[in-house]
Amino acid sequence: ERILRLAEMCRKLEAEEEKVLPFYPCSLGEQERQDAEQLLREPPAGCLAQALRDYAAMERFWQRFNKAKLEELALAREKAALGLRNGRLRQLLRQYLQGISVSPEVLREPNPL
């Protein structure tokens, strides 16, 4: 029930692209897809097979979950890269401002420009 409530909440936050094309392309080849469909048609042979069959409907949820995790990791890496770039730009700006200002401290040190 909790997962279904979260899915309903997430549906409101989906991008237009996800609303128009909600199904992600399958990475299985044609033969692999046919084999998987055939296995799903067969009756389950054990406890694990039955559990997998019971949770087959969760595939769409896991696709969205994995996509969100990948986007989260990509954004974290981008944020780190932008933080480094911002630090370099601040350092360059500090050097520039020290180079154009005239104070006794600046005159004692070599000109950074």
Helices and strands as residue ranges (DSSP letters): H 2-13, H 16-20, H 30-41, H 47-54, G 56-58, H 59-100, H 104-108
